[in-house]
């Protein structure tokens, strides 16, 4: 998964510092970002993905 927001994110560590929580809703994994953003991953269980699967483009 790649994040390219154009907002100056510099690394995966920078991105993870913005995560405020995550939760499972049926077949959805929802990652919350402060203050009012979230990413919903369909048909993904928490044990199927890690931060090693994430890239940040600036």
Secondary structure as UniProt FT lines:
FT   STRAND          2..3
FT   HELIX           12..16
FT   TURN            17..18
FT   STRAND          19..25
FT   TURN            26..27
FT   STRAND          28..33
FT   TURN            34..36
FT   STRAND          37..42
FT   HELIX           46..48
FT   HELIX           51..53
FT   STRAND          55..56
//
